[in-house]
Amino acid sequence: NTARTNLAAFGGGGGAAGTRPPPVSPMVGEGLMASVMLRPEEVAKVLRIGRTRTFELLGSGDLPVVRIGRVVRVPKAALDRWIDEHTAVRESPQ
């Protein structure tokens, strides 16, 4: 069975003692903010804006960015600070 063979390649599917399930991505079950570095698509979801607008903000330097070759990542801590700095706080009339 091809499906069983594919699962067996990852150490799962056989149910035999001593086998391990396939590795789980750190993003699974922990939410977007669990990662130290976020992909632009993840930043867009956190900010609830479109992918195009996210890349515009990254390209303009408005959002913090780390470039590794052609790879673009946003440090979670820097994005948290950016959100704090760009959050408008209204004072209530006294």
C-alpha positions in Angstrom: 0.0 0.0 0.0 1.6 3.3 -1.1 0.0 5.4 1.6 1.3 3.0 4.3 4.7 3.1 2.7 4.8 6.9 2.6 3.7 7.0 6.3 6.3 4.4 7.2 9.0 6.6 5.6 8.2 9.2 8.3 8.1 6.7 11.1 4.3 6.5 11.4 1.4 4.6 10.1 2.5 1.2 11.2 1.4 1.5 14.8 4.3 -0.7 15.8 6.0 -0.1 19.2 9.0 2.2 19.0 7.9 4.2 15.9 7.6 7.9 16.1 5.1 10.2 14.4 6.3 12.6 11.8 7.9 15.8 13.1 5.4 18.6 13.8 6.0 22.1 12.6 6.5 24.6 15.5 3.5 26.6 14.1 1.0 23.7 14.4 -1.2 24.1 17.4 0.6 27.1 18.8 -0.7 29.9 16.7 1.1 32.4 14.5 2.9 34.2 17.3 4.7 31.1 18.6 7.5 31.5 16.1 10.4 33.9 16.7 10.5 34.9 13.0 7.4 35.4 11.0 6.9 35.0 7.2 5.2 37.9 5.4 2.0 35.9 5.1 2.0 35.4 8.8 2.5 39.1 9.5 -0.4 39.8 7.2 -2.6 37.5 9.2 -1.5 39.0 12.5 -2.1 42.6 11.3 -5.3 41.5 9.4 -4.1 43.2 6.2 -3.5 41.9 2.7 -0.3 40.3 1.5 0.3 43.1 -1.0 0.0 45.8 1.7 2.3 43.8 3.9 5.0 43.6 1.2 4.6 47.4 0.6 5.2 48.1 4.4 8.2 45.7 4.3 9.7 47.3 1.2 9.3 50.8 2.4 11.1 50.0 5.7 8.0 50.8 7.8 7.8 47.3 9.2 10.9 45.7 10.8 12.5 43.1 8.5 15.4 40.6 8.4 16.6 39.6 5.0 18.6 36.4 4.5 19.4 36.4 0.8 16.0 36.6 -0.8 14.2 35.4 2.3 12.2 38.0 4.2 11.3 37.5 7.9 9.9 39.7 10.6 11.1 39.2 14.2 8.1 38.6 16.4 9.5 40.9 19.2 10.1 43.7 16.6 6.6 43.3 15.2 5.2 43.5 18.8 7.1 46.7 19.4 5.9 48.1 16.0 2.3 47.3 16.9 2.7 49.0 20.3 4.3 52.1 18.7 1.5 52.4 16.1 -1.4 51.8 18.4 -3.4 55.0 18.9 -4.5 55.6 22.4 -7.4 58.0 23.0 -7.6 59.9 26.2 -11.1 60.2 27.6 -12.4 63.7 28.2 -12.0 64.8 31.8 
